[in-house]
Amino acid sequence: MMLEQIVAMQEQPPAQESMDWDVISACQQGDREALRVLFETYKDRVFSIALYSLTGDAAVAADVTQQVFLKLMTRIGQFRGDSEFSTWLYRLVINTCRDEQRKRRRFLPLLGSNIEMKAPNQSQGARYAQRELAAQVQRAIAELKPKLRWPILLKYIDGLSYEEIGKVMNCSKGTVASRLNRGHKALAKKLNYLRDELPNSTT
């Protein structure tokens, strides 16, 4: 699928497995080393979701990432283990991104992206073209309605299952599947003109 090809270009690490409860418990006790482990484990995932949610603005995504972990430090005591820690964290990310979007609603971000993608064997021109391609995809995803955008991000950026997405968004797997299908169709319309620019693109 086109979206999978583009996300693969980002060379994201695989989705993190369940966080060790001992680390979470230590964080709840204010252990700085445990907080550092938590930050190092999830910072790239949080940044990626924020980046795609906020029209590819890397500076804003970095700011949102910082906000998420500041909130996490003060709220982690509220986590009781009733769900996976990642589910709890992704809800915090979604709410923080929504808050940022509300603040910025009257100030449309400039088009463009500062994201740097690793492509050691590519020319400077090819890397620039790839960055531009990713920026267009980020903008297209950010333009989706939130209920369609979040399932796309959680599936393709974080590799969550339908069940896990449902837990994050408080909806059924059937609703997740429906929203993903609608999101795919909306993105296909927006990004169809990019198909020939993708490597090994197929119809």
Residue pairs with C-beta under 8 A, 6 or more apart in sequence:
1 184
2 187
2 188
2 191
2 194
2 195
2 198
2 201
3 137
3 152
3 156
3 184
3 187
3 191
4 156
5 198
5 199
5 200
5 201
6 133
6 134
6 137
6 198
7 156
7 157
9 117
9 119
9 130
9 133
9 134
10 48
10 115
10 117
10 134
11 117
11 118
12 44
12 48
12 157
13 44
14 159
15 45
15 158
15 159
15 160
16 41
16 42
16 45
16 86
18 84
18 85
18 86
19 38
19 41
19 85
19 86
21 81
23 34
23 37
23 38
24 34
24 38
24 76
24 79
24 81
24 85
26 33
26 34
27 34
27 35
27 38
27 76
28 76
28 77
28 79
35 73
38 72
39 69
42 86
42 89
43 65
43 69
45 157
45 158
46 64
46 65
46 68
46 69
46 89
46 93
47 61
47 62
47 65
48 157
48 158
49 90
49 93
49 94
49 97
49 153
49 154
49 157
49 158
50 60
50 61
50 64
50 65
50 68
50 93
50 96
50 97
50 100
51 57
51 58
51 61
51 115
51 138
52 138
52 141
52 142
52 153
52 157
53 61
53 97
53 101
53 141
53 142
53 149
53 150
53 153
54 60
54 61
54 64
54 97
54 100
54 101
54 104
54 109
54 142
55 109
55 111
55 138
55 139
55 142
55 143
56 112
56 113
56 115
56 134
56 135
56 138
56 139
56 142
57 109
57 110
57 113
57 114
58 113
58 114
58 115
59 114
60 100
60 104
60 109
63 100
64 93
64 96
64 97
64 100
67 96
67 100
68 89
68 92
68 93
68 96
71 92
71 96
72 89
72 92
75 92
79 85
79 88
83 167
84 164
84 167
86 158
86 160
86 164
87 164
87 167
87 168
90 154
90 158
90 160
90 168
91 168
94 150
94 168
94 169
98 146
111 135
111 139
112 135
113 131
113 132
113 134
113 135
113 138
115 131
115 134
115 135
115 138
116 131
117 127
117 130
117 131
117 134
119 126
119 127
119 130
122 130
129 197
133 194
133 197
133 198
136 191
136 194
137 191
137 194
140 187
140 190
140 191
141 149
141 152
141 153
141 187
142 149
143 190
144 152
144 183
144 186
144 187
147 169
147 179
148 179
148 182
148 183
148 186
149 183
150 165
150 168
150 169
151 165
151 169
151 176
151 179
151 180
151 183
152 180
152 183
152 184
152 187
154 160
154 164
154 165
154 168
154 169
155 165
155 180
160 168
162 173
162 176
162 177
162 180
163 173
165 176
166 172
166 173
166 175
166 176
169 176
195 201
195 203
